Amino acid sequence: MAQYLTVVLLALPAFSAVSGFFAGSKCPSIPRYLSLAVSALVLALALYLSFDVSRTFSLGCPWFALGRLCVDFYLEYNPLSSLMILIVAFVGFAVHLFSVHYMREDTAQPRYYAALSLFVFSMIGLALSANLLMLFVFWEMVGFGSYLLIGHYGTKEAGEAANKAFLVNRIGDIFFLLGIIFIVCQTSSLNIGILSQKAATMPHSLLKAIALLVFAGVVTKSAQFPGHLWLPDAMAGPTPISALIHAATMVAAGIFLLCRMEFLFAPILHMIGYLGAFTALFAAFCAFGKTDIKKVLAYSTISQLGFMAAGFGLGSSSAAFFHLTTHAFFKSLLFLAAGAVLTACHHEQDARKLGGLWKKMPFTFVVFLVGALALSGFPLTAGFFSKDTILLLALSHNGFIFAILMLSSLMTALYMGRIIGLTFLGRPESPAAEHASEGSSFYYVPLALLALGALVAGYIILYPHFTSGVFARLPSFPENYWMLAWSLAVVGVAVWVAFIYAKHGQEPLEKTGGLYESLRESFYVDRIWHKTGLGCEMFARALGRTDERALRGFFHRGMGGLFGQAGNFAKAAYVRLLTVSLYWILAGALLLVLLLASYCQ
C-alpha cells in the first residue's frame, strides 16, 4: 500500500503542473485551486507515510540498458527521503496558501502555479531517486523550475536574475555530471546502494576526485562560496517563491545530496567543513550591509547553509540535516512575513523607508520576531537546538571552525536586530509605511503554522521514531551552560542593535566609509566575478580573432590561395603544353601525309 502511495505522491504534482500549463489559458482559475488542493493532498500523504519513519522500501522497473550498464527507474523511500518530502510538502502547502492572496492580481497565475507544482514534483522526485541518473534528471528539473519562477514577472531584472541562477548552477552541474561519468566508468552502475558498497574499494585519489566533482554541484546549488552569487539576485522573483525555493527546498537539495551520499565525501570532509564555516561568516557580514529586506534574508540563507555544510564537514550528516529541517520552518516564516510587509507597503523593499510597522502589523511583527529568534538561536526555539548541536560539534572537533561559527552566530543576531529595528521599530519613514495594515486572512494560517514549526521543530529529536531514523547518529553532548549564556547574550546584543537602529532610523555604519561600502557591495565578489567573466570573454574574442585571422586566414585562405595559384599555374602550363603538343601532332601528321603522297607517286 505504501509503495503505491509513493507513486501517487509523485504523480499528483506532476498532474497539477501539466494541467496548469495546458489548461491554464482556457480556465485561469483552475491551476490555482488545483495546485492548492494537490499541495494539501501531498502534505496529507507525506504525513501519513512519515508516521513510521523507519519505513524503508523501494520500487521500480527497467529503464534502458547501454552495454553492461543497466539503468532502472528506481524509487527508494527511506527515513531521509521521508523527512525531506515532509519538509517540501509542509512548506509547499504554506507557500501555496500564501500565494492565493499574494499573487491575486498577477496576470500569469496559471504559469506561476504550474511552475510551482513542477518544482514540488522535481523536489519529491529528487528525494526519492535511488540512482544517480534519476537524481541528476530531477536535479536539473529543480533548476529549470527555479528558472521559471525567478523570472516569473518578466521584467529585465527578473530575466537577468533567472539567467544568472540558471547559468551559475549549470557550471556546477557540469562538474557533477563529470563525477557521475567517472562513477559509471569505475563501478558500471548508477545505483546509489551499489555505489556505497564499492566506494570503499576505490583508489583514494579517484574517490577524492569524484567527491570534488560532485561537491562542485553542491557548491552552486546550495550557494556555498564562491557559487553563492546567484541567490541574492534570485530575490527578483515572487516572495513566496523565495520562501519555498531559496529557503527550504532548492538550496537544501545540495545538503540533502551530501547526506544521501555521505560515503562519497569522506576524503574531503575537512575541506567541506572549512568552506562551510567561511561561507557562514562571509554571508553573515554581507547580510549586515544590506538594506533590502529580502536580500538580508537571502544572505542569511547562505550563511545558514554554510552552518549545515560545516556540520557535515565535521562528520555529522545528522547534525547538518537537523539544521536543514529547523531552518526550513523559520526561514520560510521570515520570507513569508517579509512578503506580508511588502504587500502592505506597496512592495517597498528598502528597510530604511519602512519603520514603525509593529503597531500597524502586530501579527506580522510577532511571527517575524519568532522567526528571527529561532534564526538567532534563542533558547528553546528550533534554531537553538540545531545550531547549538553544530556549535558543540565544532567545539569538540575543531576549535578554528568553532570560533568562525560563533562569530557567525553573533553576526546573525546583529543583522536580524538591525532589520527588525529598521522595519518594525521607530517611526514610519515613508507614506507606504504610514498607511500599512495587516494583510489578508490567507496570510494568517501559513504564518501561524510556520511560526509553530519555528518554535517546536527542534523537539523532533525527542520523537522516538526520528531518533531511530534520520537522527540516529545525532551527536549528544552534556549540558553546556556557557552555550546557553552565549545564546542569551547574542539575542541581548540583537535587541540593543534593534533599538539603536530604531532610534536613528538610518544607517550609522555610513560614517565608517570604506567598511560600510565593502559590506554593501558584498566585498565586491560579484564585481570580481563580473570582471573575470569579461576577461574570459575578451580572451575568447582574442582567440576568435586569432582563429579567424591567423589560423583560418593562413591555412584556409592563405594556404588555400597558395595551392589555388599553384593549380592555376599548373593548369595554364598544362594547357600551353597541350596546345604545343597538338601543333606538333598536326605538323607530324601533315608531314606523314606528304611523305606518303610522295612515296605513292
C-alpha positions in Angstrom: 0.0 0.0 0.0 2.7 2.5 1.0 4.6 1.8 -2.3 1.6 2.8 -4.4 1.0 5.9 -2.2 4.6 6.9 -3.0 3.8 6.8 -6.7 0.7 8.9 -6.1 2.7 11.3 -4.1 5.0 11.8 -7.1 2.2 11.8 -9.7 -0.1 14.4 -8.1 2.1 17.5 -8.5 3.1 16.3 -12.0 -0.6 16.1 -12.9 -1.1 19.6 -11.5 1.8 21.0 -13.4 0.7 19.5 -16.8 -2.9 20.6 -16.2 -1.7 24.2 -15.4 0.5 24.5 -18.4 -2.1 23.2 -20.9 -5.5 24.2 -19.3 -4.5 27.5 -17.7 -5.1 29.6 -20.8 -8.7 28.4 -21.1 -9.6 28.4 -17.4 -7.2 30.6 -15.5 -8.6 29.9 -12.1 -8.3 26.1 -12.4 -4.4 25.9 -11.8 -4.7 28.0 -8.7 -7.2 25.9 -6.9 -6.0 22.6 -8.4 -2.4 23.4 -7.3 -3.6 24.3 -3.8 -5.7 21.1 -3.5 -2.8 19.0 -4.7 -0.4 20.6 -2.2 -2.8 19.7 0.6 -3.1 16.1 -0.6 0.7 15.8 -0.9 1.1 17.1 2.7 -1.5 14.6 3.9 0.2 11.7 2.1 3.6 12.8 3.4 2.3 13.0 7.0 0.7 9.5 6.6 3.9 7.9 5.3 6.1 9.6 7.9 4.2 8.2 10.8 6.6 5.2 10.6 9.9 7.0 9.9 11.8 3.8 10.0 9.8 2.5 7.0 12.1 1.7 4.0 11.0 0.2 0.7 11.8 0.6 -3.0 10.0 0.1 -6.3 11.0 0.4 -9.9 11.2 -1.0 -13.4 13.9 -1.4 -16.0 14.5 1.8 -17.9 17.2 1.1 -20.5 20.5 -0.8 -21.0 23.7 0.5 -22.5 26.2 -2.3 -22.8 26.9 -3.6 -19.3 25.2 -0.6 -17.8 21.6 -1.3 -16.8 19.6 1.6 -15.6 16.3 1.2 -13.7 13.6 3.8 -13.0 14.0 3.2 -9.3 12.4 4.9 -6.3 13.6 4.4 -2.8 11.7 5.6 0.3 13.8 5.8 3.4 13.9 7.9 6.6 16.0 10.6 4.9 13.7 11.0 1.9 10.7 10.8 4.2 11.7 13.8 6.2 12.8 15.7 3.1 9.5 15.1 1.4 7.7 16.2 4.6 9.6 19.4 4.6 8.9 20.1 0.9 5.2 19.2 1.4 4.7 21.3 4.5 6.5 24.4 3.2 4.9 23.9 -0.2 1.4 23.9 1.2 2.1 27.1 3.3 3.5 28.8 0.1 0.5 27.8 -2.0 -1.9 29.1 0.6 0.0 32.3 1.0 0.2 32.8 -2.8 -3.6 32.7 -3.2 -3.8 36.3 -2.0 -0.2 37.4 -2.7 -0.5 36.6 -6.4 -4.2 37.5 -6.8 -3.5 40.4 -9.2 -0.9 38.6 -11.3 -1.9 38.1 -14.9 0.2 34.9 -15.3 -1.2 32.9 -12.4 -1.7 29.7 -14.4 2.0 29.7 -15.4 3.0 30.5 -11.8 1.1 27.7 -10.2 2.0 25.2 -12.9 5.7 26.0 -12.4 5.2 25.8 -8.6 3.8 22.3 -9.0 6.6 21.3 -11.4 9.1 22.4 -8.8 7.4 20.4 -6.0 7.3 17.3 -8.3 11.0 17.7 -9.0 12.0 18.0 -5.4 9.9 14.9 -4.4 11.4 13.0 -7.3 14.9 14.1 -6.2 14.3 12.9 -2.7 13.0 9.5 -3.9 15.7 8.9 -6.6 17.7 5.7 -6.0 20.2 6.0 -8.9 22.4 8.9 -9.9 20.9 9.4 -13.4 17.4 9.9 -12.0 18.8 12.1 -9.3 20.6 14.2 -11.9 17.5 14.5 -14.1 15.4 15.7 -11.1 18.3 17.9 -10.0 18.1 19.6 -13.4 14.3 19.9 -13.3 14.6 21.6 -10.0 16.9 24.1 -11.6 14.5 24.6 -14.5 11.6 25.1 -12.2 13.6 27.7 -10.3 14.4 29.4 -13.6 10.8 29.7 -14.5 9.7 31.0 -11.1 12.6 33.5 -10.6 11.9 35.1 -14.0 8.1 34.9 -13.5 7.5 38.7 -13.5 9.1 39.0 -16.9 11.0 42.2 -16.1 14.6 42.8 -17.2 15.8 42.4 -13.6 13.9 39.1 -13.2 15.1 37.8 -16.5 18.7 38.6 -15.7 18.4 37.0 -12.3 16.8 33.9 -13.8 19.6 33.6 -16.4 22.2 34.1 -13.7 20.8 31.4 -11.5 20.5 29.0 -14.4 24.0 29.6 -15.7 25.8 29.5 -12.4 24.1 26.3 -11.5 24.9 24.8 -14.8 28.6 25.4 -14.2 28.4 23.3 -11.1 26.2 20.7 -12.8 28.8 20.1 -15.5 31.3 19.0 -12.8 28.5 17.0 -11.1 27.9 15.2 -14.4 31.6 14.5 -14.9 31.6 13.0 -11.4 28.7 10.7 -12.4 30.6 9.7 -15.6 33.7 8.8 -13.5 31.5 6.7 -11.2 29.9 4.8 -14.1 33.4 4.1 -15.6 34.6 2.8 -12.3 31.6 0.8 -11.0 29.5 0.2 -14.1 26.5 1.1 -12.0 24.4 4.2 -11.2 22.6 2.7 -8.2 23.5 4.6 -5.0 23.2 1.5 -2.9 25.8 -0.4 -5.0 28.0 2.7 -5.1 28.0 2.8 -1.3 29.4 -0.7 -1.3 32.0 -0.2 -3.9 33.2 3.2 -2.7 35.4 1.6 -0.1 37.3 -0.3 -2.7 38.0 2.7 -5.0 41.5 4.2 -5.0 41.7 7.1 -2.6 42.8 9.6 -5.2 40.0 8.6 -7.6 37.4 8.7 -4.8 38.6 12.2 -3.8 38.4 13.4 -7.4 34.9 12.1 -7.8 33.9 13.7 -4.5 35.3 17.1 -5.6 33.4 16.9 -8.9 30.1 16.1 -7.2 30.7 18.6 -4.5 31.1 21.3 -7.2 27.4 20.7 -8.0 26.6 21.2 -4.3 28.5 24.4 -4.1 26.4 26.1 -6.7 23.1 24.5 -5.8 23.4 25.2 -2.1 25.1 28.6 -2.6 28.4 27.9 -1.0 31.2 30.4 -1.6 32.1 31.3 -4.4 28.9 29.8 -6.1 26.6 31.8 -3.9 26.1 34.9 -6.1 23.0 33.8 -7.9 20.9 33.5 -4.7 20.7 37.2 -3.7 19.7 38.2 -7.2 17.1 35.5 -7.3 15.0 37.6 -4.9 13.7 39.3 -8.1 11.1 36.5 -8.2 7.8 36.5 -6.2 8.4 36.5 -2.4 6.6 33.2 -1.8 9.0 31.5 -4.2 11.9 32.8 -2.1 10.3 31.1 0.9 9.9 27.7 -0.9 12.9 27.6 -3.3 15.5 29.8 -1.7 14.9 28.9 2.0 13.6 25.4 2.4 14.0 23.2 -0.7 16.1 24.0 -3.7 19.1 25.4 -1.8 18.7 22.5 0.6 19.0 20.0 -2.2 22.8 20.2 -2.1 22.8 19.5 1.6 20.4 16.6 1.0 22.8 15.2 -1.6 25.7 15.4 0.9 23.6 13.4 3.5 22.3 11.0 0.9 25.8 10.1 -0.4 27.9 10.8 2.7 30.0 7.7 2.0 31.4 9.5 -1.1 32.7 12.6 0.7 34.9 11.1 3.4 38.2 12.2 1.7 37.1 15.9 1.6 35.2 16.4 4.8 37.8 18.9 6.2 37.5 21.0 3.1 33.7 21.0 3.2 33.9 22.0 6.9 36.2 24.9 6.3 34.4 26.1 3.2 31.0 25.9 5.1 32.4 27.9 8.0 33.8 30.5 5.8 30.6 30.8 3.8 28.6 31.2 7.1 30.8 34.1 8.3 31.2 35.8 4.9 27.4 35.8 4.2 26.6 37.0 7.7 28.8 40.1 7.2 27.2 40.6 3.7 23.8 40.5 5.3 24.7 43.2 7.8 25.5 45.6 4.9 22.1 45.2 3.1 19.0 47.3 3.4 16.8 45.3 1.1 14.8 43.1 3.4 14.7 40.2 1.0 18.4 40.3 0.3 19.2 40.3 4.0 17.2 37.1 4.3 18.9 35.8 1.1 22.4 36.2 2.6 21.1 34.8 5.9 20.1 31.7 4.0 23.6 31.4 2.5 25.0 31.8 6.0 22.8 29.0 7.4 23.6 26.7 4.5 27.3 27.3 5.5 26.4 26.1 9.0 24.9 23.0 7.5 27.9 22.3 5.3 30.2 22.9 8.3 28.2 20.4 10.4 28.5 17.8 7.6 32.2 18.5 7.3 32.7 18.0 11.0 31.5 14.4 10.4 27.8 14.5 11.3 25.3 14.4 8.5 22.6 14.1 11.1 23.5 17.5 12.6 23.5 19.1 9.1 20.1 17.6 8.3 18.7 18.6 11.7 19.6 22.2 11.0 18.2 21.9 7.5 14.9 20.8 9.0 14.6 23.6 11.5 15.9 26.2 9.1 13.1 25.3 6.6 10.5 26.5 9.1 11.9 29.7 10.5 13.4 30.9 7.2 10.2 30.3 5.3 8.4 32.1 8.0 10.7 35.1 7.7 10.3 35.2 3.9 6.5 35.0 4.0 6.3 37.6 6.8 8.5 39.8 4.6 6.1 39.2 1.8 3.2 40.4 4.1 5.2 43.5 4.8 5.9 44.2 1.1 2.2 43.7 0.3 1.2 46.2 3.0 3.9 48.7 1.9 3.3 48.6 -1.8 6.3 46.4 -2.4 8.8 48.7 -0.8 11.8 46.5 0.0 14.2 49.2 1.4 14.0 48.8 5.2 15.2 52.4 5.6 11.9 53.5 4.1 9.8 51.4 6.4 9.7 51.6 10.2 7.0 51.7 12.9 5.2 48.6 11.5 4.9 46.8 14.8 1.9 49.0 15.7 0.3 48.7 12.3 1.0 45.0 11.7 1.2 43.4 15.1 0.6 39.8 14.0 3.3 40.0 11.2 5.7 41.6 13.7 5.2 38.8 16.2 5.7 36.0 13.7 8.7 37.8 12.2 10.1 38.1 15.7 9.6 34.4 16.3 11.5 33.6 13.1 14.3 36.0 14.0 14.7 34.5 17.5 14.8 31.0 16.0 17.3 32.1 13.5 19.5 33.7 16.2 19.3 30.6 18.3 17.2 31.9 21.2 16.9 29.2 23.9 14.1 26.6 23.4 13.3 27.7 19.8 14.0 25.3 16.9 17.2 27.1 15.8 18.6 26.8 19.3 18.7 23.0 19.3 20.0 22.6 15.7 22.5 25.4 15.7 23.9 24.6 19.1 24.4 21.0 18.1 26.7 22.1 15.3 28.5 24.6 17.6 29.1 22.0 20.2 30.2 19.5 17.5 32.7 22.1 16.3 33.9 22.8 19.9 34.7 19.1 20.3 36.4 18.6 16.9 37.9 21.8 15.5 38.5 25.0 17.5 39.1 27.2 14.5 35.8 26.3 12.9 34.1 26.7 16.2 35.4 30.3 16.5 34.3 31.1 13.0 30.8 29.7 13.6 30.5 31.5 17.0 31.3 34.8 15.2 28.8 33.9 12.5 26.1 33.3 15.1 26.8 36.7 16.7 26.6 38.4 13.3 23.3 36.6 12.6 21.8 38.2 15.8 23.2 41.6 14.8 21.8 41.7 11.3 18.4 40.4 12.4 18.3 43.0 15.2 19.2 45.7 12.6 16.5 44.7 10.1 13.9 44.5 12.9 14.9 47.9 14.1 14.7 49.5 10.7 11.5 47.7 9.6 9.2 47.4 12.6 10.5 49.8 15.3 11.0 53.5 15.3 8.7 55.7 13.2 7.4 55.3 9.7 9.8 56.7 7.1 7.5 56.7 4.1 3.8 57.1 3.2 3.7 53.4 2.4 4.8 52.5 5.9 2.5 55.2 7.4 -0.6 53.6 5.8 0.3 50.0 6.2 -2.1 47.4 7.7 -2.4 43.7 8.2 -3.0 41.7 5.0 -5.5 39.0 4.1 -6.6 36.2 6.4 -4.9 33.9 3.8 -1.7 35.1 5.4 -2.6 34.1 9.0 -2.8 30.3 8.6 0.6 29.7 6.8 2.4 32.2 9.0 0.9 30.7 12.2 1.8 27.2 11.1 5.4 28.1 10.2 5.7 30.1 13.5 4.7 27.0 15.4 7.2 25.0 13.5 9.9 27.6 14.2 9.2 27.1 17.9 8.8 23.4 18.2 10.6 21.8 15.3 13.7 21.4 17.4 11.9 19.0 19.7 11.7 16.5 16.8 14.8 14.8 18.2 12.7 13.8 21.2 10.3 11.8 19.0 11.5 8.1 19.2 10.8 7.4 15.5 13.0 10.2 14.4 15.8 9.3 16.8 15.9 5.8 15.4 15.9 7.1 11.8 17.4 10.2 10.4 18.8 11.4 13.7 20.0 8.1 15.0 23.6 9.3 14.8 22.9 12.8 16.0 25.8 13.7 18.4 24.8 14.2 22.1 26.7 16.4 24.4 26.5 17.2 28.2 24.7 20.3 29.2 26.8 23.4 28.4 25.6 26.4 30.3 28.2 28.6 28.6 26.5 27.9 25.3 23.1 28.8 26.8 24.6 32.0 28.2 26.1 32.8 24.8 22.7 32.3 23.1 21.1 34.7 25.6 23.9 37.2 25.2 23.8 37.4 21.4 20.0 37.9 21.5 20.6 40.6 24.0 23.0 42.3 21.7 20.5 41.9 18.9 17.9 43.8 21.0 20.4 46.5 21.7 21.2 46.9 17.9 17.5 46.9 17.1 16.8 49.9 19.4 19.9 51.7 18.1 18.6 51.5 14.5 15.0 52.3 15.7 16.3 55.4 17.3 18.4 56.7 14.4 16.2 55.4 11.7 19.1 55.4 9.3 22.4 53.6 8.9 25.1 54.5 11.5 27.7 52.5 9.6 27.6 55.0 6.8 30.1 57.0 8.8 32.7 54.2 8.5 33.1 54.9 4.8 35.0 52.1 3.2 33.9 49.4 5.6 30.2 50.1 5.0 30.8 50.3 1.3 32.5 46.9 1.3 29.6 45.3 3.3 27.1 47.0 1.0 28.9 45.6 -2.1 29.3 42.1 -0.5 33.1 42.6 -0.5 32.9 43.1 -4.3 32.7 39.4 -5.1 30.0 39.9 -7.6 32.1 42.6 -9.3 35.1 40.2 -9.3 33.0 37.5 -11.0 31.8 40.1 -13.5 35.3 41.3 -14.3 36.5 37.7 -14.5 33.7 37.0 -16.9 34.6 40.0 -19.0 38.2 38.9 -19.0 37.2 35.4 -20.2 35.0 37.0 -22.9 37.9 39.2 -24.1 40.2 36.2 -24.1 37.7 34.2 -26.1 37.2 37.0 -28.5 41.0 37.3 -28.9 41.2 33.5 -29.6 38.4 34.0 -32.1 40.3 36.7 -33.9 43.4 34.6 -33.8 41.5 31.8 -35.3 39.8 34.0 -37.9 43.0 35.8 -39.0 45.9 33.5 -38.3 44.5 30.0 -38.5 41.6 30.4 -40.9 43.4 33.3 -42.7 46.6 31.4 -43.2 45.5 27.8 -43.5 42.1 28.4 -45.2 42.7 31.5 -47.3 46.5 31.7 -47.3 47.4 28.1 -48.0 44.2 27.6 -50.0 45.1 30.6 -52.1 48.7 29.4 -52.5 47.6 26.0 -53.7 44.9 27.6 -55.8 47.5 29.8 -57.6 49.8 26.7 -58.0 46.9 24.9 -59.5 46.1 27.8 -61.9 49.8 27.9 -62.9 49.8 24.2 -63.5 46.6 24.4 -65.4 48.0 27.2 -67.6 51.2 25.3 -68.1 49.3 22.2 -68.9 47.0 24.0 -71.4 50.1 25.6 -73.0 51.9 22.2 -73.2 48.8 20.6 -74.6 48.5 23.3 -77.3 52.1 22.9 -78.3 51.7 19.2 -78.3 48.7 19.4 -80.6 50.6 21.6 -83.0 53.5 19.1 -83.2 51.0 16.3 -83.7 49.3 18.1 -86.5 52.6 19.0 -88.1 53.8 15.4 -87.8 50.6 14.1 -89.3 50.9 16.6 -92.2 54.5 15.6 -92.7 53.5 12.0 -92.7 50.7 12.6 -95.3 53.2 14.4 -97.5 55.7 11.6 -97.2 53.1 9.0 -98.1 51.9 11.1 -101.1 55.4 11.4 -102.5 56.1 7.8 -102.0 52.9 6.8 -103.8 53.9 8.9 -106.8 
